[in-house]
Amino acid sequence: MSSFRHKALSEFSSHKAERFCIENKPVSSFFGQNVFDLKKMKNYLPQEAYDAVLAAVEKKSKIDRSVASHVAEGMRSWAMERGATHYTHWFHPLNETTAEKHEAFIRPYSNGCAIEQFVGDSLIQQEPDASSFPSGGLRNTFEARGYTAWDPGSPAFIMDQTLCIPTIFVSYTGDALDIKTPHLKSLQVLDRTATAVARYFDPATESVNVIYGLEQEYFVVDLALYRARPDLMLCDRTLQGHTAAKDQQLEDHYFGNIPSRVMAFMKDFETEAYKLGVYIKTRHNEVAPNQFEFAPYHEEANLAIDHNQMIMMVMRKLAKKHNLKVIFHEKPYAGINGSGKHCNWSLCTNKGINVLAPGKTPQDNLQFLSFIACTLKAVHQHHYLIMSAVASLSNSYRLGGAEAPPCVLSAFMGSTLDDLLDVIDKGGPRRNKAGERSRLDVVGMVPEIFPDNTDRNRTSPFAFTGDRFEFRAIGASANAASAMLFLNTAVAQQLKLFKTLVDKEIEKGMPLEDALMKIIQKFVRESRDIRFEGNGYSEQWQQEAAKRGLRGIEDVPASTNALLEDKTIALMEEMCVMSRRELEARYEVKNQMYVKKLQIEARVLGDLAINHFVPTAIRHENLLLENVKGLRDVFPAAEYEELVSTQLKALRTTAGYVNELRNLVHLLIEARKKANKEESLHERARQYAAAVMPVMERIRDCADHLEMIVDDELWPLPKYRELLFLR
């Protein structure tokens, strides 16, 4: 066996389940201890400063810079009591990661002494180097200045003895250099337009919050095995690997017993999540081997995004202590299910009313019908933009397969609501077809089961699941805000239009209820094509979607064009979420990230082929040659010819694959060279998609065949059966 692979397997066998973050007390006693939340603010801030922050959080009012010093001093005092020595502005640049630059509290003082200090100006604003982050042309390399600015809506937290302050990140001219800024704008505009509509039903409504529940899927692999795979280390996915004889076909991993090492890791990161104020609700095995999921309680959208990014950071850090590696890549292994980040999306008033809750009589719930109609119309009108927002190189390996949402966006409502919407569309009487709640009396002492009105369609990218929509197309590694901001903005636009049209009917003398139903019917009729109750994976749906004029994602470079379409620019500028300039920047960044990641994958695969697979195959050839020569020395000529035929066939096959690999790597290099000559970044991305990726797939196919014929003792990389099943 390859010494590298053998060493990794040997090291793996010594790794045991172990806990590092044990709190032998109720979670409630340490929950949120590392978060500077409102409760702690009340203890550490003067009343005036506390009231200002409270108003900013609850009423979205702007904080006066004059109170910043009080807040900063309170933060510092609390953080230092928790052992913090530094602070950082924590932000979300356009590369879908998080960024931080640590500054020490300590400052020089008189007579060679030192003092800990954190002033208001440092809290409110910092100037990190903006030139090294992707900006899509918003900043030039020689223009380094950019600003991070405090986001009071997301509380500061402590991680690794550092006070982390959530911030936005903008250029010298105010253009958004991050994901958080336009996302916050989308939440604000949706709050404003949704509140205006909600006041039809409760004039006392003051605000409507967007609520997310992010279901995070991920893989784990032993750290030693991970380090023995250059492709996993550099690309977060395996570029080669023949499928194991057993993978997920027995469906025995899903909801199965959690392996002891993984359980120890889960308990540790959940403990740290609780200290950071994150409510982890569920944990379980996912469908694929060594794939898992956690889900928090649903919460305000901005906070939900920050919490998801925080927990991903915690998981990466803690995994090393457990000799594990967490993989958030959407498709780290070929042939088995990939990982997503389902986002449960709903709207809730300041009085705690979920406007997407149908109630017992949805046919009479005009508030529910109003918001459903606006949401469906928004998704229909901007379906291609919403899907394009989730398109990335890593997610492209997952989307469109029969284990993930299809590439065409559709909305599933369930038979009961779908029938109701059809009735509204046709102008018929609205009746509650559900009638009395059904019951299932299954067996013996088992209590009666009260089923939902309809089953859930797991093939739908945008499915209604009782009182919320579940957007299932977001990739596991993505910052969910980068996609959800477009959905939020699209819905806000339709709510704005809805309010305008209803008010016009009222001005004509129409009663409110009649005006609402007239526009609800109009929106339902105009969005009927986005609703689909069948199998989204089927070829029939692809054909039907085309007939309905629904556009699907064919490849990532093509999908990026959605950002520059007139309809997109009009939407984002009308709602004041992003300018044309900011959309153009994101178009450039998406193309740039696609090309760079694919360049890395192509180079890594070429290296593996020439420096790992070919030499290994040649060593296998030499063994076959020695065997052929040995047989000739032992057996008579007639018997030798019969015995050696199988060996010679295997030798020819191996030699053929070696020759093919070398030729394909040459083709890969030439394809890359040709693509790299394209001056346009978008055209370069298209060339990589059209010419480079197909050659990479051929190289993989060739290497996978070699893996199955080369002596197992010689194969250099840990195999799928080892990566996925060793515990």
N, C-alpha and C positions, 0 to 999 in steps of 0.2 A: 504494500500500500504506500502511496505517496507519503513522504515523511511529514509534509505540511498537514495533509488531511489526517494522518495517523496521530500526530501530536494534538490536533484539535479535538479529535474523538476521545483521546486519552484524557485531555484536560476536562472535557465535558463530563466525563464519568465521575469526576471528583466534586462536581458542583451539587450542593445540597440545598434544600429548602431552609431559609433562615429569615427571621424578622429583624428589622433595624429601627423601626419607628413604632414602638409599643407604648400605648397609653392605657394603663390598667384602671380606667375610670370611664364613666359615661361620656359619650361624644358631646353631649350638651355642656359638659364642664370645660371643654377646651375648644369648642366650635368657634371659629372666627378669631382666635387669639392672635393671629398674625395679620389681622386686617384693621386698618384705622377706619372703622365704621362710625355711623352716627352716634352709637352709644358711647364709644370712646371719645369721639369729638366733644360730646357734651361734658365730659370730665376734664378734657385738656384745653378747651378753647374758651375764651370769653364769650358771654352770651351773644354779643353782637356778631362775632365771627361765626359762631355756631348757627345762628339764625340765617346768616347769609348763605352758608353752605346748604342748609336745609331747604331754603327757598330754591336754590339752584337745582337740587336733586328732585324735589317734588313739583316745583312749578316752572322749571327750566329757565329761571331768571338768571341774568348775568351777574357774576360776583364782582364787586368793586375791588380794584387792586389795593385799596387802602386796608382791607382786612387780611390781605395775603400774609403779612408778617406774623400776625397772630396764629394763622393756620399753620404756617411753616414752623413756628416755634413749638406749637402743640404736637405736630407730627414728629419733630426731632426728639422732643422729650420722651414721647411714647416709644419711638423706634429705638432709642438708646437704652431704654429700660428693658427692651427685648433683645439687646445685644447687637443692634445695628451699628456699624461704623461708617457706612457710606450711603449715598442716595443716588438714584438714577431716574431719568425720564425714560419711561418704558413705552415704546411705540411700535406701530405695525407698518413697516415699509412695504413697497409694492412687490417685493419678492416673496410675499406670503409667509414671512417669518416674523419674529419679534426682534427688537434691537434695544440695546442699553449701553450707556456709557457711565461708569461709576465715578462719583465725586465724593471725596472724603468730607466728613463734617468738620474735621479739625482745620483750624486756621492759625497762622502765626499771631502771637500776642507780644506785648512788650517784654523786654528783658529776657528774650529767648524762650519765653513760655508759649504755651499753646492753649487754644480755647475751641470748644465745639460750637459750631454756629450753622444755622440754616435760615437764610433770609427769604423774605417774601418774593423778591425778584427772581431768586433761583427756583422757587416753587413754580411760579407762573410761567417762566420762559427760560429756555436754554437755546444754545446755538451749536448743535452738533454739525459735523462736517456732512453736508448734503451731497457732495460730489461723488461719493463712493456707493451710493444707493441707486438702484435703477430709477430713472426719472422720465424716460421717454422724451428727452429733449427739453423738459421744463427747466433743467439746470444744466449748465455747461460744466465741464470738468474744472475749469479755472474759476468757476463761481461756486465756492464752497458753502456759502452761507445758506442756512435753512433754520427754521425755528421749530422747536417743540413747545407746546403750550398745554398746561394742566387741564385735564378733563375731570371736573368735580363729580360727574355722574358715575364715575367708577372709582371706588375707594383705593387708596394706597395700601400696599401690602409689603410684607417682609419676606424675602427669599435670599438665602445664603448670606445672612447678616447685612443685607442691603435693603434700604427703603425704596421700593419700586413705585413710581408715581405714573399712572396711566396718562398719556398725553396724545395730542394730535401732532402731526408733522407736516409743515407747510413750507413753501419756498419763500424767498425774499419778497416776491410779489403776491403772496397769498395763495398760490396754486397748491392744491393738495398733493403732497408727496407720499401719502400713505393711504391705507384702506379705511381707517377709522373716520377721517374727516367727512368724506362723502356719505359714509354709512350713517353718521350722526345727523347729517342734513336730511337724509332720506327718512329717518325716524321722526325728525321734527316736522317735516312737511306732511307725513302720514298722520301724525298726531293732530295737526291743525285741520286737515281735511276730514279725517274720521270724526273728530270732535264736532265739527259743523254738522255732519250728517246725524250723529248720535243725539244731538240736541233736538231733532225732530221728535224723539221718543222720550227724552228726559232733558228738559231745558237747563237743568242744574249741572249737567255733565261739564266738567272742567278740562278733562284731558283723556286721551286714549293712548295707552301704552302698547307697543308692539312686544309680543312675548315669543321667545324662542325656547325650544327644548332640543338640544343638540345630542344626538346619539352617536357616540364616537366608536368606530370600529378600528381594530389594530391587530397586528401580528406580533408575536414574540419569538425570538430565536436565541439559542444559547450563544453567549458572547464569543466563546472560542470558535464555534462553527461559523459565526458571522465574520470574524476576522480572517478565516480561511477562505472567504469568498470575496475576491476583489470587486466583483460586480455589486454585491450587496453593500460593501463599504463605500464605494464611489457613486453608485447609482440608486441605492435603496431598493433595487430589484435584481432578480436573477436574470441574466441575459442568456443563460444556458441552463438546461436541466431537464432531463427526461422525466416524464410523469412517473410517480411511484405506482407500483401495482395496486396499492390501496391508497386512496386519498379520501374524498368525501362521499363516495358513491353509496356507502352503507348508511349514510345520514346518522352516524353514531356519535359525532362530535357535538352537534348542535344541542345546547342545553344539557350537555353531559357533565360528568363530574370534573370540576376544575382541577388540573394538575397541581400538586402540592407546591412546587416552586412558583408557579404562576399565582396561586392563591396567596402565598406569602407576599409576593410583590404587590398584588391587588390591595391587600390589607394595609400595606405600608403607604401606597400612594393615596388611598382613600383617607387614611389618617392625616396625611399632609394636606389633602384637599379640604378636609373639615377645618383644619387650622386656618386655611385661607378663605373660609366662609363659603365653600362650594358644597351644595347638597348633592352628594352622589346617591342616586336612587337605586339603580340596578347594576348588576354585573353578571355576565354569563359567557359560556362558550358560544362562538358563532359557528357558521356552517362549515367553514374550511378548517382543516387541522391547524392547531396552534393559532387560531384566530379568535379574538375575544371582543367584547363590547362593554362599555359602561355608558350610563345615561344619567345626567343630573335632573333634578326637578326643573320645571320650566320657570323662566324668570325674565325680567326686562331685557330687551334685546342687546343693548350695549354692554350690559354686565355679563350676559350669557356669552358673548363673543370673547370678552376679556377672560372670563373664567375658563373657557375652553382652551385658549392659548396658554393660560397659566398651568393648567393641568397637564397639557402636552409637555411643557417644560419640566414639570415635576416628574412625570413618567420617564422622560429621557434620563434625567439625573439619577433617579432611584434605581432604574433598571441595571445600571452598571454595578451597584452594590450587590445586586442579586445575580451577577454574572449573566445577565440577559441583555438583549437589545430589543427595543421597541421599534417596530417598523410601521410607519403611518402611510407608506406608499400605497397607492390605490390597487396595484397589481404586482406584488413582489414575486409571485409564483404563477407560472403559466398553467392553465388547465384546471385551476380551482378558483373558487369565488374570491373576488377582490374586496376591498374595504371602502365604505362610504362614510358620510357624516350626515345622516338624515336630520333635517331641520324641521321640527314641529313649529308651525307658525300660527299665531292667533292674535287677536286684538281684545284688549281689556280696558274698560273705563276706569276712571279714578275711584268709582264706587264698587269696583270688583265685578262688574258685569261683563261676561264674555259675549261680545256681539256676534260671534260665530256659533254660539250655542243654539240649536234649533228649538229646544224645549219640547214639551209633550205634543204641541200642536204647531209644527213648523209652518203649516199652510196659513196660519193666522199671525205668525211672528214677522211683522213687516220689517223690524229692525234686522233680524237675521236674513231675511230675503234681500234686503237692500245691500247689505255688505257682501253676501254671497254673489249677487248679481254683478256688483262692481269688481269683485275679485276675479270672477270668471272672465269678465270682459277685458280686464287688464292682462290676464294671462293669455287670452286669445290674441289680443292685439299685439303683444310684445313677446310671443312665445319663443321666437327665434333668438331674441336678445337674451332672454332669461336662460335659455339652454346654452347659448354661447358663453355666458358668464361662468359656467362650470367647466368649460372645455380647457384642458391643459394636456401636456404630453402625458403625464402620469395618469390622469383620468381617462385619456383616450384609449388606454389599454383595457379599460373596464367598461365604459359606456357602450351600449349597443349589443352587448352579449346577453345570453339568456340567464344571467345571474345578477343583472343590474338594470336600472332603468334604461329603456330604449332611448335612442337619440332624438326622437320626436316627442315634444312635450304634449301631454294630454292630461286632462283632469278627470278623476274618478270621483263620483258623488255617492255611489251606492244606489241600489234599485229604487228604494223608497223616495229619496230626494230627487233622483234622476227623473222618476215618473212625475213628481210634483212640478219640476221645472218644465217638463214637456207640456203639462197641463197649462202652466202659466204662459208658455210660449204660444200655445194655440188659443189662449183666452177662455179656457173652460173653467168650470167651477172647481175651486180648491177644496178637496176633501182629504181627511186624514185616512189614508189607505191602510196605515199600520193598525188602526183600531186598538183594541185592548192588547196590552203587552203580552207577547207569547211566552210560554213556559216550556221547559224541557224537563220532564220527569224521567231520568235515565235509568237509575237502578237503586233498589233498596233504600238504605239510610242516607244516600247522597242527597243533599239539599237540592231543591229545584234550581234550574239554571234559567236565567233571564237573558236570552240572546239579544244582540243588537239587531237593529232593523235590517242590516245587510252584512254580508261578509266583507272582508278587506281584500282589495286587489293589490297584490304585491308587485305587479308588473307596471303599475302606474307611476310616472315620475312625480305627479302632483295629486295626491289622494286626500280626500276628505275623510277624517277618522274620528268622527263623533262631534267634536266642537273645535276643530282646528284642521289645517291642511298640513300634510307631511310632504316636504320637498325632498325627494330621495336621490337627486342626481349629483349633489355636492360630493366632491372627493374627500377622502379621509384626511389627506395632508393639507387641504386648503384652509384658508381663513374664510369661514362661512360668510362673513360680511361682504366679501368681494362679489358674491352672487346675490345675496339677499337684498343688497341696496337697490338693485334694479327691480326686483319684485316689489319692494316697498314703494319705490317711486312710481311704478306703473299703477299700482293700486291707488296711490294718492291722486294721481291724475284722473282716474275714473271716478273717484269719490268727489273730486272737485267738479267734474262735468255733471255727475249725478245731481249734486246740490243745485247747480245752475239751472238744469232742466226742470227739476221739481219746483224750484222757486218761480220759474216762468209760468208753469201751469197754475200755481197758486195765485199768481198775479192776475191770471185770466179769470179767476173766480172758482177754480176747481177745488174741492175739499182736499185736505192733506192726504187722507188715505187713498183717495182716487188718484191723486197726482203721483204718489209713491208707487202705486201698482202700475200705472201707465209707464213710468220710466223703468221699473223693475222688468216689466214685460219686454220693453224695448231692448234692454241690456241682455236679458236672457236669450232673446231671439238672435241678437247679433253675435252672441258667443257660443251658440249651440254646437259649432264645429269643434270646439276644444274639448267637449265632453265625450268620453269614451269609456264604456263599461266592460269591454272585452280584454283579450290577451294582448298586452302591449308588445310582447316578444314575437308575435306571429307575423308572417310575411303578409297576411291579409290586412293587418293594420297598417303596414308600411304603404301598401297600395291605397288603402282607404284614406290615410293621412294625406297622401299626394292629391287625391281627388278633392279633399277639403281645403287644399291650399296651405297645409301645414308644412313648414320647412324643417328638415332634420339636420343634425350635425354630421357632415360627411367626413371632414378632417379639421384639425385645429386651426391651421392657417386660414382656411376658408371662413371658419366661423368668426374669426377676429374682425372680419369686415362688418359684422353686425354693429360694432361700436361706432362706426363712421357713417352708418346709414342715416339719411335725413330724418327718418322717424325717431331714431335714437337721440340724435342731437336735439331735435325739437322737444322731446320728452324731458331730457335732463336739464335743458336750459329753461323750459317753461316752468319746471318745478324748482329751479334754482339749486339743483343738487351738484351738477358738474357742468363746466363750460366745454365748448368745442375743443379748446386747447387741452383741457384735462382728459377728455375722451381720446384725443389723438395721442396723448402721452401714454395712456393705458394700452392703446392699440400697439404702440411701439414696444412697450415693455412685454406684452404677451408674446409678440413675435420674437423678441430678443430672448426671453426665457425658454421658449420652445427650441430655438436654434441651439442655444448654449447647452441645454440639457441633452439634446440629441447628439450634439458634437461629442460630449463626454461619453455617452453610451456607445457611440460608434468607435471611439478610440479605445475604450475599455474592452469592447468585444473583439476588436482587431488584435489587441495585445493578448487576450485569452486564447484566441485561435492560434496565433503564431508561436507564442511562448509557453503555452500550456497544453493545448489539445494536440497540436501537430507533433511536438516532441514525445508526448505520451503515446500517441498512435504509432510512432516510429519504434519506440521501445517494444510495443506490442508486436509489431512486424518482425523485429529481430528475434523475439521469442518464438514466433511461428517459424522463422527461417531456421533457427537452431533445431526445432522439432523436426522440420522437414529433412534436414541433413542427418539427424540422428536416426530417423526411420530408414533412410537409405543405407546406413551402415549396418543395420540389424536385419532387415528383411530382404528376401530375394526380389529381383526386379519386378516380376509379375505381381507379387503380393504388395510390393511397395507402391506401385502405381495406383492400386485400388485404395490403399490406406491413406495416401497423401492427397488424394483429390479434394477431400473436404478442407484440409489445411490450406491447400493452394487457393481454393475458392475464398476462404476467409482472408487470405493474404491479399488477393486481388481486391476484395471489397474494401479492406482497410486502406490499401494504397490508393484506391479510387477516391475515398473520402479525404485522404490527406491532400491529394492533388486538387480536389475540388475546393477544399478549404483555402489553400494557397491562392487559387485563382479568384475566389470570392473576396478574399481580403484585398487583393489588388483592385478588383472592381469597386470595393467599398472606398478605398483611398481615392480612386479616380472620381467617384460620384461625389465625395466630400469636396474635393478640389474644385469640381465644376460648380457645385452649389455655393461654395465660399466666394466665387468670383462675382456672384450676383450683388450688385451695389445696393439694391433695395432689400431691406431687411425682410419685408413681407415675401418677396420673391425667393429669397434665400430659404425662408421657412417652407415655402411651397415646394422647392426643389428637394429639401431634406425629406419632406413627407412623401413626395412622389418617387424619388430616385434612391435615397439613402436607406430609408426604412425597409423597402422590399429586399435589398441585398442583406441587411441585417437579419431579416427573417430567414433567408436562405442559409446564412451562416449558422444560425441557431439550429435549423433543421438538420444540417449536416453534422454539427457537433453532438446533437442529441442522439443521432444514429450511432456515432462513434462511441458514445458513453455505453451503449447497450452491447457493443461487440468487443470493446477493449477490456482486458483483464481488470476486474474490480480492484485488485491490489495495486494497480498502476494509476487508476484514475485520480487526478490531482485535487479535485474540488469535492467538498461534502455534497452528497447527493440529496435529492428531495426526500427520500425516505428517512434520512438522518436529520435534515433540517426541520422536517415537519412532525416527526413522530418520536424522536428521542426525548425523554422526559428527565 
